[in-house]
Amino acid sequence: MEEKIRDLLEKSITDAGYVLDEVFYGKEDNVNTLRLVIDKKGYINVGDCVKVNEIVNPILDEADPISESYVLDVCSKEKGSDEDGQ
């Protein structure tokens, strides 16, 4: 599943100036979670996470690669376990 999602999103994320460092899909606290860990030269801030979220949401909505409901979490490499890179 992760590789399929990476293939779907990586070019758009890279074109926006970011690196898709990690894709995780699984249960966290009994909630299906899709986590995209992003990086770039310099620091990632919340605005970067929001920007990538806005890029990937329409792609995920159109392709619909995950049939069940899930939470999308875009975060920075340094804050991989925190919600929205905060």
C-alpha positions in Angstrom: 0.0 0.0 0.0 2.8 2.4 1.0 4.6 2.0 -2.4 1.4 2.6 -4.3 0.8 5.8 -2.4 4.4 6.9 -2.9 4.1 6.3 -6.6 0.9 8.3 -6.7 2.2 11.3 -4.8 6.0 11.6 -5.0 6.2 13.6 -8.3 3.8 16.3 -7.2 5.5 16.6 -3.8 9.0 16.8 -5.4 7.7 19.3 -8.0 6.7 21.5 -5.1 10.3 21.4 -3.7 9.9 18.8 -1.0 11.1 15.2 -0.5 8.7 12.5 0.4 10.9 10.8 3.0 8.4 8.2 4.3 4.9 6.8 3.7 3.2 4.9 6.5 -0.3 3.4 6.4 -1.6 1.5 9.4 -3.5 1.7 12.7 -2.5 4.2 15.4 -4.6 4.3 18.5 -7.2 2.1 16.6 -7.5 4.8 13.8 -6.4 4.2 10.2 -3.6 6.7 9.6 -1.8 7.7 6.4 1.4 9.5 7.4 3.5 11.3 4.9 6.8 12.4 6.3 8.3 15.3 4.2 11.7 17.0 4.2 13.4 19.8 2.3 16.6 21.8 2.5 16.3 23.9 5.6 13.5 23.5 8.1 10.0 22.2 7.6 7.3 24.3 9.3 3.6 23.9 9.7 3.0 26.0 6.6 5.0 23.4 4.6 2.9 20.6 6.0 -0.3 22.5 5.1 1.0 23.2 1.6 1.8 19.5 1.0 -1.5 18.5 2.5 -3.3 20.8 -0.1 -1.2 19.3 -2.9 -1.9 15.6 -2.0 -5.6 15.8 -0.9 -7.1 16.2 -4.4 -4.8 13.5 -5.7 -5.9 11.1 -3.0 -9.5 12.0 -3.4 -9.4 11.4 -7.2 -7.4 8.2 -7.1 -9.1 6.9 -3.9 -6.3 4.3 -3.2 -7.6 3.5 0.3 -11.1 2.1 0.6 -11.6 2.6 4.3 -11.7 6.0 6.2 -8.4 7.3 7.5 -6.6 10.3 8.9 -4.1 12.0 6.7 -1.0 13.3 8.7 1.6 15.3 6.8 4.6 15.9 9.1 8.3 16.7 9.1 11.1 14.2 9.3 12.2 15.6 12.7 8.6 15.4 14.1 7.5 12.1 12.5 5.4 11.1 15.5 3.6 14.4 16.1 0.4 15.5 14.4 0.8 18.0 11.5 4.5 18.5 12.2 3.9 20.6 15.4 
